[in-house]
Amino acid sequence: DRVQDAQTVIGKALFSATTDINMFVGMKVQVGPLPGKIASSFGKAKFKVDLAPHDLDTKGVQEAVRGKSIDLNYKRYVFDPVKKMIQ
C-alpha cells in the first residue's frame, strides 16, 4: 500500500496476478479506518482505491493507513446462475 494523494491509495496483494481486477471495480473496501471504492487496476496485481470524502490531508491519510490492511467483503451465492458478487 502507498498513498498517492489525499483521496487515492494504491493497494497490492489483495488479488493474485491472474485475477481480473475489473470484476471488482466499484466495490466498497475499508482501508484501515477509511472507507473507499476500488477505482481501477494499476499494473498486474495492484489497484487504486478512491477514498470517501474526509478532512485529512495526504500526511494524515498516510498515518491512518500505515500498517493497516484493505478489507473487501462480498457475498457470492452458490446456486446463482449468474455468479455475481453482492455487497
WOQUI-V885143 format. One record per residue. SS is DSSP state (H for helix, E for strand, L for the rest). Layout:
# WOQUI-V885143
SS
SS
This chain:
# WOQUI-V885143
L
E
E
E
E
L
L
E
E
E
E
L
L
L
L
L
L
L
L
L
H
H
H
L
L
L
L
E
E
E
E
L
L
E
E
E
E
E
E
E
E
E
L
L
L
E
E
E
E
E
E
L
L
L
L
L
L
H
H
H
H
H
H
H
H
L
L
L
L
E
E
L
L
L
E
L
L
L
L
L
L
L
L
L
L
E
L
